[in-house]
């Protein structure tokens, strides 16, 4: 009867093993939990930023005559970057009266340059407000985009009022507030 010879260990154990200081799975749990919490918070921040939670604020109001105004403005802007304020006016009827949009100079002073699209039929100032006057749109919708570049030397907070008039009727008053990130 042939028996297999006993197995001989060709690689005897080395006394200077690198496996001596390997930690078990139980010792790494707090670090793993910390990494998971950090990644969850980071993911929540990124998803919120992509959803616009830190970028723009929108305010809507409806006047007594059924006119609806939505103003969208930046909540925060970096110095030297572009910032847009959008005003959308909707009416149940065709608007046949001129539209005046008044923006407080204290808010506009936070921009180095700005322009309005569409261009106003006339511009004036009453000392506190820049008055942009538009011909009657003869539609149920009107949109205005005020695009500007944030001033680098202005304060970190810009605020002011925006008022919308259709004819002589004040349709909406909105408080604009933009913070500047450095």
C-alpha positions as CSV (number, residue, x, y, z in Angstrom):
1,X,0.0,0.0,0.0
2,X,1.4,3.2,-1.1
3,X,0.7,6.0,1.2
4,X,1.3,9.6,0.3
5,X,4.2,11.0,2.1
6,X,3.2,13.6,4.8
7,X,2.9,17.2,3.5
8,X,5.9,19.3,4.1
9,X,5.4,23.0,4.4
10,X,7.8,24.4,1.8
11,X,7.3,28.0,3.0
12,X,7.8,28.1,6.7
13,X,6.1,31.0,8.5
14,X,8.1,34.2,8.7
15,X,8.4,35.7,12.1
16,X,8.3,39.3,10.7
17,X,4.8,39.1,9.2
18,X,3.1,42.2,7.8
19,X,-0.2,40.9,8.9
20,X,0.4,41.5,12.6
21,X,-0.9,45.1,12.6
22,X,-4.0,44.5,10.4
23,X,-7.1,45.7,12.2
24,X,-10.3,43.7,12.2
25,X,-13.5,44.9,10.7
26,X,-14.9,45.9,14.1
27,X,-12.1,48.5,14.8
28,X,-12.7,50.3,11.5
29,X,-16.5,50.9,12.0
30,X,-16.4,54.4,13.4
31,X,-14.1,55.6,10.6
32,X,-16.4,54.0,8.0
33,X,-19.5,55.6,9.6
34,X,-17.7,59.0,9.6
35,X,-16.9,58.6,5.9
36,X,-20.5,57.6,5.1
37,X,-21.9,60.6,7.0
38,X,-19.5,63.0,5.2
39,X,-20.4,61.6,1.8
40,X,-24.1,61.8,2.6
41,X,-23.8,65.5,3.6
42,X,-21.6,66.3,0.6
43,X,-24.2,64.6,-1.7
44,X,-27.0,66.5,-0.1
45,X,-25.1,69.8,-0.6
46,X,-24.4,69.0,-4.3
47,X,-28.0,67.9,-5.0
48,X,-29.3,71.1,-3.3
49,X,-27.0,73.3,-5.4
50,X,-28.0,71.6,-8.6
51,X,-31.7,72.1,-7.7
52,X,-31.0,75.8,-7.3
53,X,-31.4,76.1,-3.6
54,X,-28.5,78.5,-3.3
55,X,-28.9,80.4,-6.6
56,X,-32.1,82.1,-7.2
57,X,-35.1,83.3,-5.3
58,X,-38.5,83.7,-6.9
59,X,-41.4,85.8,-5.6
60,X,-44.9,85.7,-7.0
61,X,-47.9,88.0,-6.3
62,X,-51.3,88.6,-7.8
63,X,-52.8,92.0,-8.0
64,X,-56.5,92.9,-7.5
65,X,-57.2,93.1,-11.2
66,X,-56.0,89.5,-11.8
67,X,-52.5,90.5,-13.0
68,X,-49.8,88.1,-11.8
69,X,-46.1,89.1,-11.3
70,X,-43.2,86.7,-10.8
71,X,-39.8,88.2,-10.0
72,X,-36.8,85.9,-10.0
73,X,-33.5,87.3,-8.7
74,X,-30.2,85.9,-7.5
75,X,-30.0,85.1,-3.8
76,X,-26.2,85.1,-4.0
77,X,-23.6,86.2,-6.6
78,X,-19.9,86.3,-6.8
79,X,-18.1,89.6,-7.4
80,X,-17.5,90.3,-11.0
81,X,-20.0,87.7,-12.2
82,X,-23.2,88.2,-14.1
83,X,-26.6,88.4,-12.3
84,X,-30.0,88.5,-13.8
85,X,-33.3,89.8,-12.4
86,X,-36.3,88.5,-14.4
87,X,-39.8,90.0,-14.2
88,X,-42.7,88.1,-15.7
89,X,-46.2,89.7,-15.9
90,X,-49.3,87.7,-16.8
91,X,-52.8,89.0,-17.2
92,X,-56.2,87.4,-17.9
93,X,-56.8,90.1,-20.4
94,X,-54.6,91.7,-23.1
95,X,-52.6,94.5,-21.5
96,X,-53.4,97.7,-23.2
97,X,-51.8,100.1,-20.7
98,X,-48.2,101.0,-20.5
99,X,-46.0,99.1,-18.0
100,X,-43.6,100.8,-15.6
101,X,-41.0,98.8,-13.6
102,X,-39.3,100.8,-10.8
103,X,-36.1,99.4,-9.4
104,X,-34.5,101.1,-6.4
105,X,-31.1,102.7,-7.0
106,X,-29.7,101.1,-3.8
107,X,-30.1,97.7,-5.4
108,X,-28.8,98.7,-8.8
109,X,-25.7,100.3,-7.3
110,X,-24.4,96.8,-6.5
111,X,-23.9,96.3,-10.3
112,X,-21.1,97.8,-12.4
113,X,-23.1,97.6,-15.6
114,X,-26.6,96.5,-16.3
115,X,-29.1,96.5,-19.1
116,X,-32.7,95.7,-19.7
117,X,-34.1,93.5,-22.4
118,X,-36.4,94.4,-24.1
119,X,-35.2,98.0,-24.1
120,X,-37.5,100.5,-22.3
121,X,-39.4,103.1,-24.4
122,X,-38.2,105.6,-21.8
123,X,-36.0,105.7,-18.7
124,X,-36.2,108.2,-15.9
125,X,-35.4,108.6,-12.2
126,X,-37.3,110.0,-9.3
127,X,-34.2,110.1,-7.1
128,X,-34.9,106.8,-5.3
129,X,-36.1,104.6,-8.2
130,X,-35.0,104.0,-11.8
131,X,-38.2,104.0,-13.8
132,X,-38.3,101.8,-16.9
133,X,-41.4,102.6,-19.0
134,X,-42.6,100.2,-21.7
135,X,-45.2,100.7,-24.3
136,X,-48.4,98.6,-23.9
137,X,-47.4,95.0,-24.9
138,X,-50.9,94.2,-26.3
139,X,-50.5,90.6,-25.2
140,X,-51.3,88.7,-22.0
141,X,-47.6,88.2,-21.1
142,X,-44.7,90.5,-20.6
143,X,-41.1,89.6,-19.6
144,X,-38.3,91.8,-18.6
145,X,-34.7,90.7,-18.0
146,X,-32.3,93.0,-16.2
147,X,-28.8,91.7,-16.7
148,X,-25.9,93.1,-14.8
149,X,-22.4,92.4,-13.6
150,X,-21.9,92.4,-9.8
151,X,-19.5,95.1,-8.6
152,X,-16.3,94.0,-7.0
153,X,-16.1,96.9,-4.6
154,X,-19.7,97.1,-3.4
155,X,-20.9,95.8,-0.1
156,X,-21.6,92.1,0.5
157,X,-25.4,92.7,0.7
158,X,-27.6,94.5,-1.8
159,X,-31.3,95.2,-1.2
160,X,-34.0,97.3,-2.6
161,X,-37.6,97.4,-3.9
162,X,-38.9,96.6,-7.3
163,X,-42.4,97.9,-8.2
164,X,-44.6,97.0,-11.2
165,X,-47.2,99.3,-12.5
166,X,-49.7,98.7,-15.3
167,X,-51.1,102.0,-16.2
168,X,-51.5,103.9,-12.9
169,X,-52.2,100.7,-10.9
170,X,-49.5,99.4,-8.6
171,X,-49.6,95.6,-9.3
172,X,-46.7,94.3,-7.3
173,X,-44.0,95.3,-4.8
174,X,-41.1,92.9,-4.3
175,X,-38.2,93.2,-1.9
176,X,-34.9,92.3,-3.7
177,X,-32.1,90.9,-1.7
178,X,-28.8,89.6,-3.0
179,X,-25.7,88.5,-1.0
180,X,-22.3,88.6,-2.5
181,X,-19.9,85.7,-2.0
182,X,-16.2,86.5,-1.9
